[in-house]
Amino acid sequence: MITVLIVDDQPLQRLGFRMLLENNEETDVVGEAGNGTEAVRRAEQLHPDVILMDVRMPGMDGIEATRRIVAAGDRSRVLVLTTFDLDEYAHAALRAGASGFLLKDARPEELLAGIRAVADGDAVIAPALTRRLLDRFAGQLAASPSQPGRTDPRLASLTDREREILVAIGSGWTNREIAERLVLSESTVKTHVGKVLAKIGARDRVQAVIFAYDQGLTRPNTGG
């Protein structure tokens, strides 16, 4: 059973999510919050598997709430809900440590699949969409060309193969695509991905893509 905390400042929106999740045998709503401050407090009390986090709320918004929950080392994973595709707020939430984002009007099956993915430690958004998101907001990233003598210690801990896998993740490749292009089995790729995430301290693939951008291992698309 996946425990879920619903965070949204609109009571009717929370009710809609609750009805959907309570009618699903895989999920259990353990609480609700109407703003970021309450979300942080409830997360500390309840330790839900997944937090459905609205971004735009009065007072402490979902971005700051996500940052505080992640910084506290809570095991809860945050799934950001946003009104607009590729919303800059969703991007900021990913940088704050969220495990992905979905549109508020996502189909019920998409929301449930997203919750399952987050609970399993995966990114909610497909790798290609992750790349698209970061390309759109590349100007906000701290990525810069690699400078001699300034290798990040986490990069130095990677084997040549693991670094290759990290570049592939940053390029938006799925495990299947990595397996096909590097001539590896998908199970081997999954093992490598797990090791890469552990070594660079990334919670999921979304954070690994951001790390790859920040380290200059992959660059924004320049085409249309």
N, C-alpha and C positions, 0 to 999 in steps of 0.2 A: 504494500500500500504506500502510495506517494503522498506525503503530507504537504499541504499547500497553504500559504498565507497570501490573502488577496489585499493588495494595497491600491486604493483608488479613492479620490475625493468625491466621486459621484455615487451615492447610495444605490441608485438603480443599476449602475454599471456593476457594482460589487454583487448585487443580487443576481444579475444575469450570469456572472461567472460562477457564483456559488451554486445556482441551480444546475448549470452544466456539469460542474465537477462532482456534485453530490449524486448526480444520476449516472456517474461513471464508476464502475466497481474498482478501478485502479487508483482513484484519487480520494483524498479525505481532506476537506477544508478544516483546518485547525484554528483559524482566526482571520480577522479582518483589521485593516487600518485605513484611516482616512487622510493621513498625511505622512510625510517622511519621518518626523519625530516619533510618531506613534509606531511606524514601521520598524524603526531601529529597536524600540523598546520591546515590541511584540516578537521580533526575531530573536532577541536575547532570551526572552521567556520561553518561547515555543520551539525554537530550533527546527523550523520546517525544512523539508527537503528542497522545496522550491518556493520562491517568492515571486508572485506576479506583481511587478512594480510599474505603476503609472509614472510617467516622467513629470508632467506638468501638474503640480499641486501647490497650494498656498503654503507659505512658511518654508520649511525644508522640502526641497523638491526630491524627485526620485533619484537624481544623479548623486546628490550629496548623501542621501540615505543609503544608496548602493555602496558608495565609497566607504562609509562608516561600518556597514555590515561586513564588507569584505576585509577591511582593515582590522576588525575585531577578531578575525580568524574564524568566524562562524562557518559551520559546514554548509549552511544554506546557499543555494545557487539562485541567482537572480535572473529572471526572464523579464526583460523590459517590454512594456506595452506602449506603443506610440500611435498617434493618429496619422502621421504622414510617413510614407516610404522614404527611407534614407534621411530621416529627420536628423538634424545636427545634434539634437538632444540625445537621440538614441546612440549616436557615435560617441558622445561624451560619456554616456552611461557604460558603454563597452570599455572605454578607457578607464573607467572607475572600477571595473572588475565584473561587470555583468557577463553572463554566459551567452547572451544573444538577445535578439529582439524580434517581436512579431507586431503586425498591425493589429489594432484593436478590433477591426472588422474581419479578422481572419476567421475562416470557417471553423466550426467546432472541432472537426477532426484534425485540423492544422494545429489548433491550440493544444489539444490533448497530446498530439504527437510531439509538439514542442516541449511540453512538460515532461514527457517520458525521456526525451533526449537529454534535457538538462539534468534530470535526476540521475541519468546514467553517466553524467560527466561529459557529454558531447556538446557541441555547439548547436544551437537551435537553427540558425540560418545556414543555408547551404554554403559550402566553401566559395562557390562562384559569387554568391550574393555578398559574402564577407568581403571578397576582393573588390566588388563594385562599391560597397559602402566606403571602404578605405580609400579607394581611388577618388571618390567624390569629395572626400574631406582631407585629401593628402596635405593640403596647405596647413592643416592644424597639427600635423604630425611632427615629431621632433627628429625624424629621420634625416640623416645627412650622409654624404659619401664617407666611406670608411677612411680613417686617417691612420697612417703607419704608426705602430707602437701604441695604439689605443684600443686594442682588442678587448672586448667585454669578457670578463672571466668566465661567464656562463657559456660563451661561444667557444672558448678555449677548452672547455670540458667535453665538448662534443667530438665524437669520432668523425672521420671524413664522411662516412655513410650517413651519420645522424645529421650532420650539417647539410648534406644533400637533401635529406628528408625535410629539414626545416625550410629550406629554400622552396621545395615543392609545396609545402603547406602554405607558405607565404604567397605562392603563385596561384593559390586557389584550387589546387588539385585535390580530388577526392582520393581515398585510399585505393580505389580500383584504378584510377588514372596513374597514381604513383607506381602501383604494382606493374601495370602494363608498360610504362615508360622506362622504369628501372629494371625491368625483368625480374621481379620478385613476386613471391606469393602474397596474397592480401593479409594472411596471418602474420607473415614476417613484417610487412609494412606496419600493421597495427602494433606489433611489439616495438618497432623502432619509434613510432609516433609516441607511444607511452613513455619511452625512455627520454625522448627529446623534451616532452612536456615536463617531466620530473626534473631534468637537469637545468632547464631555463626557468623553472618555477612558475610555469603557466598553468592555470586552472583548466583550460580547454583549448581547442583549436583557435577560437577567436583571439584569445590572448597571445597564442603563438604567432598568428599572422601579424598582430600589432608589433610584437617583439622583432619579427623579421623586418618589418618596415623601419622600426626605430634604429635597427642596426645597419640599415642600408643594404640588406641582403636581397631585397626586392624593391622595385620602384613602381610608382603609379603608372598606369597606362596613359599613354599620350595620344592615343587614337580616339576617334569618336565612338 
